[in-house]
Amino acid sequence: MRRFRSLLPSRFLGRFARSRDGATAVELALVSVPLFALTMGTLELMVLMLVAATQETATESAGRMIRTGEFQTATAHSSADFKGLVCNRMGWLSARCNTDLTVDVRVFNDFATLAANQGMTGQNFNAGNACFAPGQPGDIVLVRTYLAWPLFAPIIDAVYANMGGGRTLLSSATAFRNEPYNSNPAGGAAC
């Protein structure tokens, strides 16, 4: 009977208020939510930087095939073929690359016009506006690749999601003048 008296609401609440046994657990619970969000945001940023570096390297490497004329003189020289070159160079991302990468290759008259070209951003991105014109020997060419990437961390999603639907648009570009290769390229009409 004595045991039940100690469980009366007033005594129980008084003892609970004075107790310090669970203070550490409560503090951990309060601190763990922001710590977890910060950790997830940091991991998400690391993945974004790794994907952007991979895309940049693949774009530069595949763009070299256009610069040297190797791509234009090959039997297959379409936008899909060039996209395949980029995706093959992205290794660990090749599956996502095949579905989410857009390639835009344009010829410009001079570097000043090229510098003034802004390209597409997340808000005005439209894969249908992409062009593919690898050019002729001596042409000035701008190669851009766009990769739609999903975001998972809520903090990063609020800051970097520029396409809507929790996705961000990663872009990479390389500009060059085609080398004077000695072959009749299959073409590359201007866009």
Order of alpha helices (4+ residues) and beta strands (2+ residues): alpha-alpha-alpha-alpha-alpha-beta-alpha-beta-alpha-beta
